[in-house]
Amino acid sequence: MKLDVYSSKGSKTKKSVDLDDAVFGIEPNDHAIYLDVKRFLAAQRQGTHDTLNRSLVSGSTRRSRSRRERVPLVRAASRTRCSAAEVRCLAQNHAITRKS
């Protein structure tokens, strides 16, 4: 992939750069970029909100009938999962590809 080089003022120079198609020729994955942005914004939050523990709950602490009778959900075993580092790396590569 051949791209033109621009100066800091925005004018096109006479130079061009040849980029590797294995890195910059991939189709951007919008969902991976979304997950990385969501992870970044969640890390920026302060996270000082407190939850109610057993002593702060008003009323009965017994489980409600609907929660006692609830059937646990069965998750699909065939779903592939990626680690946070893999998603971050994938999203950065796709964001770079989208810019070029």
Helices and strands as residue ranges (DSSP letters): E 2-6, E 12-18, H 21-24, H 30-44, H 65-68, H 84-99
